[in-house]
Amino acid sequence: MSTSKPSSPKNPTTAEIPFIYPAHWEADVVLRDGATAHLRPVVPTDREALETMYAGQSEKTIYLRFFGYKPKLSDKELTRFTTVDHNDRVAFVLFLGDEMIGIGRYDRSHVPEEAEVAFMISDAHQGRGIGSILLEHLAAAAKERGIVRFSAEVLPQNRKMLNVFKDAGYEVKRELDDGFVNVQFEIDPTERSRQVMEAREHRAEARSIAELLAPQTVVVMGDPSTWESGAGKLMDNIASEGFTGDLFAVCPGDIREQKYPVHASFETIEDTVDLAVIDAPIDRVQGLVEQCGRAGVRGAVVMTTGYAGDGARGRTRQKTLVRVARTYGMRLIGPASFGVINTATDIKLDLTLTEHDPVSGSLGIFTQSSALGLLLSNSAVRRGIGVSTLVSAGNRADVSGNDLMQYWEDDNATEVCGLYLESIGNPRKFSRIARRLARIKPVVVATNEVTGSQLPPGHSGRTSIAPAKALDSMFAQSGVIRADTVDQMLDICQILVTQPLPQGNRVAVVSNAHALGQLIAERATRYGVEVKNSEAKIDLAHDGLDVLYDIVMSSLEGADIDAAFAAFMPSHTVSAEEIATVLLKCSQDSGKPVVASFPGIAEQHKVLRGIFKDASVATDTDELVADNEEDPDNTANDTTSILGLPCFESAGQAVHAMASVMNYVQWRTSESGTPELPDGASPATAQRIINELMPSVAGEELLDIDQEATARILESYGISLLRSIAFETVEEAQLAVQELGGYPVVLKTTDIEMARRIDLGGVRLGIESDQELEREIEQMHRSLSPFGTFDLMVQRQAPGGQTAVLRALEDPLLGPVVSFGMAGDATVLLDDWAYGIPPLTSNDIDTMMRTPKAAIKLWGSSGVPAVRVDKLQDLIAKVASLKDNHPEIAHLELNPIMVAAEELTVVACHMKLGNPQQRTDSARRTMSS
């Protein structure tokens, strides 16, 4: 919450707000047509903007909204519509620059937990998806305020408004009464409403990036002092690469004569400009962006550096730059961007300063820093990897990897997606986009060691407090192929852009050296690849290339072989090119992937450029293109797209890269993509209990909630907590045992940490009688006295079995994080945990349960019988759903969980509530702040 805001039409000042202003409800959003707008709670000084918008409305619009025509709003109405308490009465306004383009509101009704909702959208901006955006944000705010249901009265002829409700994905009830349509629906997000929101978000963000990557008119803006080395050189490069659109320059002052039009200012350009490229001194950049905005430019690439190295002033400049761009509905790449490349023949856009650029191909590349953009571009050139698009986001102030994945999902030219991420602004959104994208196109991601835990200079966002393994798990759940370095990422992409996907993980190994073949087989086995056939040695000097072809094809034609590893030491009788040509033909003829390595030959050798291509090997590109046009999901690419032979100097590189591809194929085969939703859960019930407790949460402090409230929240998700009763005297303890149903019972301290320390005497098991209970109480007090004075409680003895632990926390960056392990010191000391980021699919949960090494006991080990793994799987699904739905639960630990041969018992649970941090991803559309 904040009451201090900059003074502007978008951001009210403290003096204008007589109440606590919910600043966390503010958001920049992408409209249906790809433009940006600013949404925030209404304030009293919005009267004039509302009055102006109302004056531009047609009589029909006013009639549909107010059930009658009135030429203007009265002072009383303007005051009522713009003065709200942000609790029982909430309103959001949407601004494009200084212009209000929509307003939506709800008023709490006399019906418990219900509010009436209403909208007015500017006639001049109809069709831009404003109503659906306002509804999403109103629903999220209402849910936060304890409202569970919206209602509305709509005239039957107001079909646009009725469609906003119907198309939102909620279960809408409609009833015609006295000439009005009464609409009512629960606002708790449903699977359908989430799908609708994500689909709309995808279309809008993909379109906004498409406008940046496929402009018809580009203007380069620079400064005379740096023109020769910066903007002028960039202009020459754009022109020389054959940009198909119109190109202009803007530079005040005298510069050398150019081959293209140079304007002193934007005002003299008569054409509509789609994209601006800015390479000017940092103190001029904001003014140039404002010029672009006033001229209606839709996007800008800012190559100017200096923001990251200028401390607080640089960060402020960068934030202001983004705010200015979004004020005018613009997207912004940068600052400190290396540039943008789109190799499509009908565009040929190259906004970089490199001498050698990648050829046209199927790999989409996203990177952040300018240096890594240059590195990836040069590496792609060196390896011969063709690129569809390359975007360097620089400091990632606006456009991010999430935006590019949205674009690549629809881009027919991009078949493989490669991203190098130094920071992640919204991992939850990344996860859901990547999981969807990875089902149709491989997504390869490289990070550095501190991605997620530290922010690079110039980057804004949050950092994670969860273990590094949690971020790794998020990537794995999403189907992302993970790489540790840029080179590893391109190794993997080298295979993906040239070869069909393998159908499984069974390989044949072919080599002319026994030791080399054995090395590959051992390395492959270590990576989980199944080696089915290994040719110890091929004598190329004696057998020749025809025999090589026959041997490789014989292996690949086997039903139990999915791919082949080929490794060859230098030969005096047969060249590496000849070997590569045969292997490429084998790959083409079999329709199965072949990966080659040539250890020992010179690094500059032709076959080690990354992708070996030979004109004598036919590839029916035209037929492939036709297949993909008929196959929008790109499944034809799985078996037909062989454009070259991926070659490596190191056999280890080749094996690691192919093993990564095979793991991806396994994920794609088994991944259902459907979150595991527990039966019988009542999120609304849990939320009501949590809302009752939240007034006791102060500031950033966490609130320990008692066992009764904990049990009620768990029960709302179908989780039964074994009952315990605290006592003070022996007599109370004996009565408690009777209330619990009799012996055997467990005696433990009410102190959470001490209750887990059997070694310190905090727990006594298997108590069978009143006499034994009295004796154990006395002994426990005596054992615990060195550590302090503790209250005690009794609990029914749970059936014996394996003991597990489930934890969940709210991470500032990742949001909900669930961890699973077996109970015991070894798990903690050896970090034997598995992590999952909700929502979790059944496949995610199964992977979590099998990841800890100690979890093998669950399926039976060393004579110990197997336990009810299915019940544990169901429990993990319930806890994941509980944590996903309620960010107020800051910490949750179920410990111990007893899993027996027939049943599962949650023995103890510790829960803490905290002020819910603004989730980086929710059931409402927002851009990064």
Buried (B, 14 or more C-beta within 10 A) or exposed (E): EEBEBEEEBBBBBEEBBEEEBBBBBBBBBBBBBBBBBBBBBBBBBBBEBBBEBBEEBEEEBBBBBEEEEEEEBEEEBBEBBBBBEBBEBBBBBBBBBEBBBBBBBBBBBEEEBBBBBBBBBBBEBBEBBBBBBBBBBBBBBBBBBBBBBBBBBBBEEBEBBBEBBBBBBBEBEBEEEEEBBBBBBBBBBBEEBBEBBBEBBBBBBBBBBBBBBBBBBBBBBBBBEBBEEBBBBBBBBBBEBEBEBBBBBBBBEEBEEBEEBBBEEBEEBEEEBBBBBBBBEBEBBBEBBBBBBEBEBBBBBBBBBBBBEBEEEBBEBBBEBBBBBBBBBBBBBBBBBBBBBBBBEEBBBBBBBBEEBBEBBBBBBBBBBBEBBBBBBBBBBBBBBBBBBBBBBBBBBBBBBBBBBBBBBBBEBBBBBBBBBBBBBBBBBBBBBBBBBBBBBBBBBBBBEEBBBEBBBBBBBBBBBBBBBBBBBBBBBBBBBBBEEBBBBBBBBBBBBBBBBBBBBBBBBBBBBEEBBBBBBEBBEEBEBBBBBBBEEBEBEEBBBEBBBEBBBBBBEBEEBBBBBBBBBBBEEBBBEBBBBBBBBBBBBBBBBBBBBBBEBEEEBBBBBBBBBBEEBEBEEEEBEEBBEEEEEBEBBBEBBBBBBBBBBEBBBBBBBBBBBBBBBBBBEEBEEEBBEBEEBEBBBBBBBBEEBBEEBEEEEBBEBEBEBBBBBBBBBBBEBBBBBBBEEBEBBBBBBEEBEEBBBBBBBBBBEBBBBEEBBBBBBEBEEBEBBBBBBEEBBEBBEEBEEBEBBBBBBBEEBBBBBBBBBBBBBBBBBBBBBBBBEEBEEEEBBBBBBBBBBBBBBBBBBBBBEBBEBBBBEEEEEEBBBEBBBBBBBBBBBBBBBBBBBBBBBBBBBBBBEEEBBBBBBBBBBBBBBBBBBBBBBBBBB
